Each structure stands twice: as structure tokens, then as C-alpha cells.
Amino acid sequence: MATSVTASRPSGTDQRASEADAPADGHRRLTADARRRQLFAIALDLFAERGYSATTMDDIAVAAGVTKPLVYQHFESKRALYLELLDVVATDLTENIVTATARANGPRQQVEFGFAGCFALMVEHESAVRLLYGRDAPDDLELGAALHRVEATIAEAIDPLIDADLDPDHRRLLAHAVVGMAEGVSRHWLESQRDRSASTKEARADEASRLATQVADLAWAGLRQVHRI
């Protein structure tokens, strides 16, 4: 499933090319839109690997082969760039889940496909999931709140999929519980990949599918027993 974590949302900067929008070494100039997408993708990888605190705008500029002022032409601050990344990743993950569950033929398959949509992002864009579930969470109230909003956004997408005669608060609680299951499995999977860097994308895709089936068995067994309290 195609996602958009390697591309940023449009901005005013995207509508015009800048003479300064060229690599520091003078090689091929990119359009403003292409440069912004490149910087966005590089920042995602760096934040995912090093964490928010250890990544600087200088690091992003060096990795892209451009000057730091050029990075600031596209993103007003590291904080703004990080928050935009979180927003795009949350949107992509939610769309993965909603699209996957729409293909299900029944409640049990809907649960499995929902997890599969979540875990597929780990295979397709591992850096995006590391951004959300990496161990180096920013020690910052605003950024921490943004991460919590991501969880809430995903829970809102799962909420209507819980087909049970429950009051709204109860259903929302279960939606957050399901999100917690997916997060826990994602963290475990990501840690295990550090020791299996040589595994192929196909092998990881098979593993993600297997994980979805296993976790869905647990979630479905629990959801079947849920009743109004």
C-alpha cells in the first residue's frame, strides 16, 4: 500500500523555485517542491535513527548536501518539521488501517486486516514507525502531547470498527487498548530488526502478516467476550 511519509504537505514555499535551492556543491538544482520532499524524507530517517534531541538542522542539511539556511527556507524550525512529520505519519497509519479493514468480509477478518494495515507500515516505511515508537521520546510537553494525539487519531479510526453494543466511552476505551497492543508489538518488532538487518523486505512482510494473524487471535478472543457494563 502506498503511503506518503516520504512527501510533505504542500506549503507556500512549494509554489516557487528559489535560486538558493541548490546543493552546496553546486550540482543539479531541484525544484522547491522536490527539495522539500527530499529534506522531509531525510529528516524522517534521522529523527527515527537518532531521536529528536540528537538530530539538528545542521545534520539534515549535511545529509541532503545543502546549506542550513536552505533547510530553513522550507521548515521554520526543527520543532515545526518534527510536528509535521508526526502529523503525516499518523495520517498514513490511519489510512493504512481504514483501507485494509474496508476489504474485510467480516468482523474477525476486519480485526486481522486492521493489524495488518498497521504492521505493513513497519515493512514499507520502518523509519515512520520508529519515529512514533522509538525509545527516544522527546522530553518536551508539546512534542509529547503531539505523540499522544497520534494515538488518539488512530483510536478514533478503530473506534467505529468495534462492532459491539457498547456505550461510546467503553468502545473508545477498547479502541485505545487495541492501539496499545499494536504499539507494543511494533516496539518489539522494531527492536528485533536491529539484530536482523540482513533480512529481506519480503521476509519482513511475511513476518508482519504473521504478527497480524497472531495478535488478531488475541484481540478477537477478547472482543468476542466484551459486553455492556
Steps between C-alpha positions, in 0.01 A plus 500: 500500500644834403550752776613861504756513779772584250310809388396804697185704495489786246604844619552842353865417451405218265344743254824669399851395415788684667840578353642392837325164478803311376749259663794654678735336249330672207361185341154461350243746638169353616165669483377640831242222528751224428751649745240521774405137446865399510562687826184354648610144422852557631369657821269203554792256476721706730235558766408131491860384536645761739196640677372856515754643743807359326397621152572856392410707199873495417483119485208516259679755281820294488314179417319680216815672373353848541553799725314542827334828387345306213348253748347794685349624173279190506450443874495782752647288781597148602192490720268594214660238276465229766135587568421487129667160474286369786186632333580337165599167657180493707295567186678227306459245777131582540442475124680164493267365768180641350585381148597153621188448712276612214598183313395268785208260460408482867587617854778245559668581172453869568704468820780314323505734201514799734812367668641406160453858380688625804784251478535548123628851569786346699613318187435773245626794706680375808631849580144629532417245768829561677408869512182410691621213715874555536642492849629858485175688560552879514515638854268783404138563597388623158667219308381243753146630458538466122592133540192447716288662229633246254377221729162672532472539122560130444257408779233717335544300180468170688206603717224453237649163402416353840167344416346455843206631697707732718471855618738749328741530794535122531559461127760778498679336793523173306624687193789640705569151634528368145736786412710406802524141377616614158753739653645233728542254213648773279759591764597135541527448125710812449744396771534155348582649160816662636649153528362385165600777265577251227143369476328574169197719460299196390598311815401795716170532314425135572584555863275806518213294357565224752508749784166642387341155509644419842404829662157492336438160664556656841304817428207314343478255791470795735261706291261205463460494877436872539161595636331815620578581867 
